[in-house]
Amino acid sequence: MKILVTPPFTEEQKRKICSAAVNAGDLRFCLKKDITPDILKEAEVILGNLESPEQLQASENLKWIQLNNAGTEGYCTPGILPGDALLTNATGAYGLAISEHMMACLFMLRKKLDLYYVNQLACRWKSEGHVGVIQGSTVLVIGLGDIGTSFAAKMKALGCHTIGVKRRVGDKPEDVDELYGMEELDNLLPRADVVAMSLPGNPSTYHVLNRERIALLSPNAIVLNAGRGTAIDTDALSDALYEGKIAGAALDVTDPEPLPAEHPIWKAPGAIITPHISGGYALPETLQQIAEIFADNLRRYQAGEPLKNVIDLETGYCK
């Protein structure tokens, strides 16, 4: 069995992967930028993303690809995965990093730290007046995967009332006070002081927060998005900020992405824009979690056990 590993793991993390691949065959570490069609042609297992999902068309022996992120865009497209190859993702690796990023942005906006930083750069000693409070807020979490549940837990610990919305309503997570299906979203948006989104990118999530739904938000509402930019109508959100219809928005993902320099939301009042970095490898713990997920699933694969985080190719979600 030939196993290809693409993330930039540390030597210690590589040893963890190797220990899980004992007697598995040929294990090759190769950064995705260096992968050739010949390397892909031989691989039975790929642990990590490629530069482009279309590269998989060179595969002849692929039985399983384990992505190093939670998003599966491109890999679920018909004709990309050969034969009956399995697709798994790294759900569980990003909750800590992304939920902390979202929380930091929320505090920055509620306490007007964005304005005070601008004042600091101008050497300007000036009060920006009243600030908002986090405790007691109603937090609407749209998408209750690892990221959404992690954020809900942090908000609950701060004394917030948490409302969760998900595609399929099942058991209510411990840190979610109320749980609803997506069909209730219009009724929930007016209640929200904070809207936290961590949805994957697929046709069912496109513009979940559209112009009509943004209009349902209160003037006190702050929107946070760290899932996929296509879940929000960026132009409508920009208009709402300029018109004072909402209090703020923090976007780590945008539509389009990268966000064009001329887009007005860059300079919108109450906007924080970061370049899709909350879920990268800036936090070392994230890469460590990915190594743990890879090693566990590799052991399962060799033992013939069910893999974790298997993706339904029709929906793009974990089965």
C-alpha positions as a Markdown table, in Angstrom:
| # | Residue | x | y | z |
|---|---|---|---|---|
| 1 | Met | 0.0 | 0.0 | 0.0 |
| 2 | Lys | 1.3 | 3.4 | -0.9 |
| 3 | Ile | 0.3 | 6.3 | 1.4 |
| 4 | Leu | 0.8 | 9.9 | 0.5 |
| 5 | Val | 0.9 | 12.6 | 3.2 |
| 6 | Thr | 0.7 | 16.3 | 2.2 |
| 7 | Pro | 0.4 | 18.6 | 5.3 |
| 8 | Pro | 3.5 | 20.3 | 6.7 |
| 9 | Phe | 3.8 | 18.2 | 9.8 |
| 10 | Thr | 6.6 | 18.5 | 12.3 |
| 11 | Glu | 9.0 | 15.6 | 12.7 |
| 12 | Glu | 7.2 | 14.5 | 15.9 |
| 13 | Gln | 3.9 | 14.5 | 14.1 |
| 14 | Lys | 5.4 | 12.6 | 11.2 |
| 15 | Arg | 6.6 | 9.9 | 13.6 |
| 16 | Lys | 3.0 | 9.7 | 15.0 |
| 17 | Ile | 1.7 | 9.1 | 11.4 |
| 18 | Cys | 4.5 | 6.5 | 10.8 |
| 19 | Ser | 3.7 | 4.7 | 14.0 |
| 20 | Ala | 0.1 | 4.3 | 12.8 |
| 21 | Ala | 1.3 | 3.0 | 9.5 |
| 22 | Val | 3.4 | 0.1 | 10.8 |
| 23 | Asn | 3.4 | -2.7 | 8.2 |
| 24 | Ala | 1.1 | -0.6 | 6.0 |
| 25 | Gly | 3.6 | -0.2 | 3.1 |
| 26 | Asp | 5.3 | 2.8 | 1.5 |
| 27 | Leu | 4.6 | 6.1 | 3.4 |
| 28 | Arg | 5.6 | 9.2 | 1.6 |
| 29 | Phe | 5.6 | 12.8 | 2.9 |
| 30 | Cys | 5.3 | 15.3 | 0.1 |
| 31 | Leu | 4.0 | 18.9 | 0.3 |
| 32 | Lys | 1.1 | 19.4 | -2.1 |
| 33 | Lys | 3.0 | 21.9 | -4.2 |
| 34 | Asp | 5.5 | 19.2 | -5.0 |
| 35 | Ile | 3.0 | 16.4 | -5.9 |
| 36 | Thr | 3.3 | 15.0 | -9.5 |
| 37 | Pro | 0.8 | 12.9 | -11.5 |
| 38 | Asp | 3.1 | 9.9 | -11.1 |
| 39 | Ile | 3.0 | 10.2 | -7.3 |
| 40 | Leu | -0.8 | 10.4 | -7.4 |
| 41 | Lys | -1.1 | 7.5 | -9.9 |
| 42 | Glu | 0.4 | 5.1 | -7.3 |
| 43 | Ala | -1.3 | 6.3 | -4.1 |
| 44 | Glu | -3.9 | 4.1 | -2.5 |
| 45 | Val | -4.3 | 6.5 | 0.5 |
| 46 | Ile | -3.9 | 10.3 | 0.5 |
| 47 | Leu | -3.7 | 12.0 | 3.8 |
| 48 | Gly | -4.2 | 15.7 | 3.2 |
| 49 | Asn | -5.5 | 18.2 | 0.6 |
| 50 | Leu | -4.1 | 18.6 | -2.9 |
| 51 | Glu | -3.5 | 21.9 | -4.7 |
| 52 | Ser | -6.7 | 21.2 | -6.7 |
| 53 | Pro | -9.3 | 18.3 | -6.4 |
| 54 | Glu | -9.0 | 17.9 | -10.2 |
| 55 | Gln | -5.5 | 16.4 | -9.6 |
| 56 | Leu | -7.3 | 13.3 | -8.4 |
| 57 | Gln | -8.1 | 12.5 | -12.0 |
| 58 | Ala | -4.5 | 11.2 | -12.3 |
| 59 | Ser | -5.2 | 8.6 | -9.5 |
| 60 | Glu | -5.5 | 5.0 | -10.6 |
| 61 | Asn | -5.4 | 3.2 | -7.2 |
| 62 | Leu | -7.0 | 5.6 | -4.8 |
| 63 | Lys | -9.3 | 4.0 | -2.2 |
| 64 | Trp | -9.4 | 6.8 | 0.4 |
| 65 | Ile | -8.5 | 10.5 | 0.8 |
| 66 | Gln | -8.5 | 12.1 | 4.2 |
| 67 | Leu | -8.7 | 15.9 | 3.9 |
| 68 | Asn | -6.8 | 18.2 | 6.3 |
| 69 | Asn | -9.7 | 20.6 | 6.6 |
| 70 | Ala | -13.4 | 20.5 | 7.3 |
| 71 | Gly | -14.6 | 21.9 | 4.0 |
| 72 | Thr | -15.0 | 19.5 | 1.2 |
| 73 | Glu | -15.7 | 21.8 | -1.8 |
| 74 | Gly | -14.6 | 20.4 | -5.1 |
| 75 | Tyr | -13.9 | 16.9 | -3.7 |
| 76 | Cys | -17.6 | 16.0 | -3.8 |
| 77 | Thr | -18.1 | 17.0 | -7.4 |
| 78 | Pro | -19.1 | 14.0 | -9.6 |
| 79 | Gly | -16.2 | 12.5 | -11.4 |
| 80 | Ile | -13.5 | 13.8 | -9.1 |
| 81 | Leu | -13.2 | 10.8 | -6.8 |
| 82 | Pro | -12.3 | 7.7 | -8.6 |
| 83 | Gly | -14.5 | 4.6 | -8.3 |
| 84 | Asp | -15.7 | 3.9 | -4.8 |
| 85 | Ala | -13.0 | 5.9 | -3.0 |
| 86 | Leu | -13.9 | 7.2 | 0.5 |
| 87 | Leu | -13.6 | 10.8 | 1.4 |
| 88 | Thr | -13.1 | 11.9 | 5.1 |
| 89 | Asn | -12.5 | 15.3 | 6.6 |
| 90 | Ala | -10.8 | 16.8 | 9.6 |
| 91 | Thr | -13.8 | 17.7 | 11.6 |
| 92 | Gly | -12.6 | 18.2 | 15.2 |
| 93 | Ala | -9.4 | 19.9 | 14.4 |
| 94 | Tyr | -10.5 | 23.5 | 14.0 |
| 95 | Gly | -13.1 | 24.1 | 16.8 |
| 96 | Leu | -10.5 | 25.6 | 19.2 |
| 97 | Ala | -8.8 | 27.9 | 16.8 |
| 98 | Ile | -11.8 | 29.2 | 14.9 |
| 99 | Ser | -14.1 | 29.7 | 17.9 |
| 100 | Glu | -11.4 | 31.7 | 19.7 |
| 101 | His | -10.9 | 33.8 | 16.6 |
| 102 | Met | -14.7 | 34.5 | 16.5 |
| 103 | Met | -14.8 | 35.3 | 20.2 |
| 104 | Ala | -11.8 | 37.7 | 19.8 |
| 105 | Cys | -13.6 | 39.6 | 17.0 |
| 106 | Leu | -16.8 | 39.8 | 19.0 |
| 107 | Phe | -15.0 | 41.4 | 22.0 |
| 108 | Met | -13.2 | 43.7 | 19.6 |
| 109 | Leu | -16.4 | 45.0 | 18.2 |
| 110 | Arg | -18.5 | 45.1 | 21.4 |
| 111 | Lys | -15.8 | 47.0 | 23.2 |
| 112 | Lys | -14.9 | 49.3 | 20.2 |
| 113 | Leu | -11.3 | 48.1 | 20.2 |
| 114 | Asp | -11.2 | 48.5 | 16.5 |
| 115 | Leu | -11.9 | 52.2 | 16.9 |
| 116 | Tyr | -9.4 | 52.6 | 19.7 |
| 117 | Tyr | -6.7 | 50.9 | 17.5 |
| 118 | Val | -7.3 | 53.5 | 14.8 |
| 119 | Asn | -7.0 | 56.2 | 17.4 |
| 120 | Gln | -3.8 | 54.7 | 18.6 |
| 121 | Leu | -2.3 | 54.8 | 15.1 |
| 122 | Ala | -3.2 | 58.5 | 14.9 |
| 123 | Cys | -1.8 | 59.1 | 18.4 |
| 124 | Arg | -5.3 | 60.4 | 19.3 |
| 125 | Trp | -6.4 | 60.3 | 23.0 |
| 126 | Lys | -10.2 | 60.1 | 22.5 |
| 127 | Ser | -13.1 | 58.3 | 24.1 |
| 128 | Glu | -15.4 | 56.4 | 21.8 |
| 129 | Gly | -18.3 | 56.5 | 24.2 |
| 130 | His | -20.6 | 53.6 | 25.3 |
| 131 | Val | -19.6 | 50.0 | 24.7 |
| 132 | Gly | -21.7 | 46.8 | 24.6 |
| 133 | Val | -21.8 | 43.8 | 26.9 |
| 134 | Ile | -21.3 | 40.1 | 26.1 |
| 135 | Gln | -22.8 | 38.6 | 29.2 |
| 136 | Gly | -26.6 | 38.1 | 28.8 |
| 137 | Ser | -26.5 | 38.3 | 25.0 |
| 138 | Thr | -28.6 | 36.0 | 22.9 |
| 139 | Val | -26.2 | 34.2 | 20.6 |
| 140 | Leu | -27.6 | 32.5 | 17.5 |
| 141 | Val | -25.2 | 29.8 | 16.2 |
| 142 | Ile | -25.9 | 28.7 | 12.6 |
| 143 | Gly | -24.1 | 25.4 | 12.0 |
| 144 | Leu | -23.4 | 23.1 | 14.9 |
| 145 | Gly | -20.4 | 21.2 | 13.9 |
| 146 | Asp | -17.2 | 21.2 | 15.8 |
| 147 | Ile | -16.7 | 25.0 | 15.3 |
| 148 | Gly | -20.3 | 26.0 | 16.1 |
| 149 | Thr | -20.5 | 23.8 | 19.3 |
| 150 | Ser | -17.1 | 25.1 | 20.4 |
| 151 | Phe | -18.2 | 28.7 | 20.0 |
| 152 | Ala | -21.5 | 28.0 | 21.7 |
| 153 | Ala | -19.7 | 26.5 | 24.7 |
| 154 | Lys | -17.5 | 29.6 | 25.1 |
| 155 | Met | -20.5 | 32.0 | 24.8 |
| 156 | Lys | -22.5 | 29.9 | 27.4 |
| 157 | Ala | -19.5 | 30.1 | 29.8 |
| 158 | Leu | -19.7 | 33.9 | 29.5 |
| 159 | Gly | -23.3 | 33.9 | 30.6 |
| 160 | Cys | -25.0 | 34.1 | 27.2 |
| 161 | His | -28.2 | 32.4 | 26.0 |
| 162 | Thr | -27.3 | 30.2 | 23.1 |
| 163 | Ile | -29.6 | 29.2 | 20.3 |
| 164 | Gly | -28.5 | 26.6 | 17.8 |
| 165 | Val | -29.7 | 26.0 | 14.2 |
| 166 | Lys | -28.7 | 23.0 | 12.2 |
| 167 | Arg | -29.7 | 21.1 | 9.1 |
| 168 | Arg | -31.0 | 18.1 | 10.9 |
| 169 | Val | -32.2 | 18.5 | 14.5 |
| 170 | Gly | -31.0 | 15.7 | 16.7 |
| 171 | Asp | -29.9 | 15.7 | 20.3 |
| 172 | Lys | -29.3 | 19.1 | 21.8 |
| 173 | Pro | -25.7 | 19.9 | 22.6 |
| 174 | Glu | -25.0 | 20.6 | 26.3 |
| 175 | Asp | -24.1 | 24.2 | 25.8 |
| 176 | Val | -27.0 | 25.0 | 23.5 |
| 177 | Asp | -30.1 | 26.3 | 25.3 |
| 178 | Glu | -32.5 | 26.0 | 22.3 |
| 179 | Leu | -32.2 | 24.0 | 19.1 |
| 180 | Tyr | -34.0 | 24.4 | 15.9 |
| 181 | Gly | -33.9 | 23.4 | 12.2 |
| 182 | Met | -33.0 | 25.9 | 9.4 |
| 183 | Glu | -36.7 | 26.4 | 8.7 |
| 184 | Glu | -37.0 | 28.4 | 11.9 |
| 185 | Leu | -34.2 | 30.9 | 11.0 |
| 186 | Asp | -36.5 | 33.8 | 10.0 |
| 187 | Asn | -38.2 | 33.7 | 13.4 |
| 188 | Leu | -34.9 | 33.5 | 15.3 |
| 189 | Leu | -32.8 | 36.3 | 13.6 |
| 190 | Pro | -34.7 | 39.2 | 15.3 |
| 191 | Arg | -33.9 | 37.7 | 18.7 |
| 192 | Ala | -30.1 | 37.6 | 18.1 |
| 193 | Asp | -27.5 | 39.9 | 19.6 |
| 194 | Val | -24.8 | 37.8 | 17.9 |
| 195 | Val | -25.1 | 35.6 | 14.8 |
| 196 | Ala | -22.2 | 33.2 | 14.5 |
| 197 | Met | -22.0 | 31.2 | 11.2 |
| 198 | Ser | -19.7 | 28.3 | 10.5 |
| 199 | Leu | -21.5 | 26.6 | 7.5 |
| 200 | Pro | -19.8 | 24.6 | 4.8 |
| 201 | Gly | -20.0 | 25.8 | 1.2 |
| 202 | Asn | -22.6 | 24.0 | -0.8 |
| 203 | Pro | -25.8 | 24.9 | -2.7 |
| 204 | Ser | -28.0 | 24.5 | 0.3 |
| 205 | Thr | -26.0 | 27.1 | 2.3 |
| 206 | Tyr | -25.7 | 29.7 | -0.4 |
| 207 | His | -26.8 | 33.2 | 0.9 |
| 208 | Val | -28.4 | 31.7 | 4.0 |
| 209 | Leu | -28.0 | 35.2 | 5.3 |
| 210 | Asn | -29.4 | 37.1 | 2.3 |
| 211 | Arg | -30.6 | 40.7 | 2.1 |
| 212 | Glu | -34.1 | 39.9 | 3.4 |
| 213 | Arg | -32.8 | 38.0 | 6.4 |
| 214 | Ile | -30.2 | 40.7 | 7.2 |
| 215 | Ala | -33.1 | 43.1 | 7.4 |
| 216 | Leu | -34.6 | 41.0 | 10.2 |
| 217 | Leu | -31.6 | 41.6 | 12.5 |
| 218 | Ser | -31.7 | 44.2 | 15.3 |
| 219 | Pro | -29.5 | 47.3 | 15.2 |
| 220 | Asn | -27.5 | 45.8 | 18.0 |
| 221 | Ala | -26.7 | 42.6 | 16.1 |
| 222 | Ile | -23.1 | 41.5 | 15.3 |
| 223 | Val | -22.6 | 39.0 | 12.5 |
| 224 | Leu | -19.6 | 36.6 | 12.6 |
| 225 | Asn | -18.7 | 34.3 | 9.7 |
| 226 | Ala | -15.9 | 31.8 | 9.8 |
| 227 | Gly | -17.4 | 29.0 | 7.6 |
| 228 | Arg | -17.7 | 29.9 | 4.0 |
| 229 | Gly | -18.2 | 33.4 | 2.5 |
| 230 | Thr | -20.9 | 32.2 | 0.1 |
| 231 | Ala | -23.3 | 31.8 | 3.1 |
| 232 | Ile | -23.7 | 35.6 | 3.3 |
| 233 | Asp | -24.7 | 38.2 | 0.7 |
| 234 | Thr | -21.6 | 40.3 | 1.1 |
| 235 | Asp | -23.1 | 43.3 | -0.7 |
| 236 | Ala | -26.2 | 43.3 | 1.4 |
| 237 | Leu | -24.1 | 43.0 | 4.6 |
| 238 | Ser | -22.0 | 45.9 | 3.5 |
| 239 | Asp | -25.1 | 48.0 | 2.9 |
| 240 | Ala | -26.5 | 47.2 | 6.3 |
| 241 | Leu | -23.2 | 48.3 | 8.0 |
| 242 | Tyr | -23.1 | 51.6 | 6.1 |
| 243 | Glu | -26.7 | 52.3 | 6.9 |
| 244 | Gly | -26.4 | 51.4 | 10.6 |
| 245 | Lys | -28.9 | 48.6 | 10.3 |
| 246 | Ile | -26.6 | 46.3 | 12.3 |
| 247 | Ala | -23.8 | 47.0 | 14.9 |
| 248 | Gly | -21.0 | 45.1 | 13.2 |
| 249 | Ala | -19.6 | 42.2 | 11.3 |
| 250 | Ala | -16.4 | 40.1 | 11.4 |
| 251 | Leu | -15.7 | 38.0 | 8.3 |
| 252 | Asp | -12.8 | 35.6 | 8.1 |
| 253 | Val | -14.4 | 34.4 | 4.8 |
| 254 | Thr | -15.9 | 36.4 | 2.1 |
| 255 | Asp | -17.7 | 36.1 | -1.2 |
| 256 | Pro | -15.8 | 36.7 | -3.5 |
| 257 | Glu | -12.6 | 35.5 | -2.0 |
| 258 | Pro | -10.0 | 37.0 | -1.9 |
| 259 | Leu | -12.1 | 40.1 | -1.3 |
| 260 | Pro | -11.4 | 42.7 | -4.1 |
| 261 | Ala | -9.6 | 45.8 | -2.8 |
| 262 | Glu | -12.4 | 48.0 | -4.2 |
| 263 | His | -15.2 | 46.3 | -2.3 |
| 264 | Pro | -16.9 | 48.8 | 0.1 |
| 265 | Ile | -17.1 | 46.4 | 3.0 |
| 266 | Trp | -13.4 | 46.8 | 3.6 |
| 267 | Lys | -14.0 | 50.3 | 5.0 |
| 268 | Ala | -17.5 | 49.8 | 6.3 |
| 269 | Pro | -18.1 | 51.0 | 9.9 |
| 270 | Gly | -18.1 | 48.1 | 12.3 |
| 271 | Ala | -16.4 | 45.7 | 9.9 |
| 272 | Ile | -13.5 | 43.4 | 10.7 |
| 273 | Ile | -12.0 | 41.5 | 7.7 |
| 274 | Thr | -9.4 | 38.7 | 8.0 |
| 275 | Pro | -8.1 | 36.7 | 5.1 |
| 276 | His | -9.4 | 33.2 | 5.8 |
| 277 | Ile | -6.8 | 32.5 | 8.5 |
| 278 | Ser | -8.7 | 31.5 | 11.6 |
| 279 | Gly | -8.6 | 27.8 | 10.5 |
| 280 | Gly | -5.1 | 27.6 | 9.2 |
| 281 | Tyr | -2.0 | 26.4 | 10.9 |
| 282 | Ala | -1.2 | 29.6 | 12.8 |
| 283 | Leu | -2.3 | 27.8 | 16.0 |
| 284 | Pro | 0.1 | 24.8 | 16.4 |
| 285 | Glu | -2.6 | 22.9 | 18.2 |
| 286 | Thr | -4.6 | 22.7 | 15.0 |
| 287 | Leu | -1.9 | 20.8 | 13.1 |
| 288 | Gln | -1.4 | 18.5 | 16.1 |
| 289 | Gln | -5.1 | 17.7 | 16.0 |
| 290 | Ile | -4.9 | 17.0 | 12.3 |
| 291 | Ala | -2.1 | 14.6 | 13.0 |
| 292 | Glu | -4.1 | 12.8 | 15.7 |
| 293 | Ile | -7.1 | 12.5 | 13.3 |
| 294 | Phe | -4.9 | 11.2 | 10.5 |
| 295 | Ala | -3.2 | 8.6 | 12.8 |
| 296 | Asp | -6.5 | 7.4 | 14.2 |
| 297 | Asn | -8.2 | 7.0 | 10.9 |
| 298 | Leu | -5.1 | 5.3 | 9.4 |
| 299 | Arg | -5.2 | 2.7 | 12.2 |
| 300 | Arg | -8.9 | 2.1 | 11.5 |
| 301 | Tyr | -8.3 | 1.8 | 7.8 |
| 302 | Gln | -5.6 | -0.9 | 8.3 |
| 303 | Ala | -7.8 | -2.8 | 10.8 |
| 304 | Gly | -10.8 | -2.7 | 8.5 |
| 305 | Glu | -12.8 | -0.6 | 11.0 |
| 306 | Pro | -15.2 | 2.2 | 10.1 |
| 307 | Leu | -13.5 | 5.5 | 9.5 |
| 308 | Lys | -14.4 | 8.7 | 11.3 |
| 309 | Asn | -15.8 | 11.7 | 9.5 |
| 310 | Val | -16.8 | 9.9 | 6.3 |
| 311 | Ile | -18.4 | 12.4 | 3.9 |
| 312 | Asp | -21.7 | 11.9 | 2.1 |
| 313 | Leu | -20.8 | 13.0 | -1.4 |
| 314 | Glu | -24.3 | 14.2 | -2.2 |
| 315 | Thr | -24.5 | 16.6 | 0.8 |
| 316 | Gly | -20.9 | 17.4 | 1.6 |
| 317 | Tyr | -21.6 | 16.7 | 5.3 |
| 318 | Cys | -20.3 | 13.9 | 7.5 |
| 319 | Lys | -22.6 | 10.9 | 7.4 |
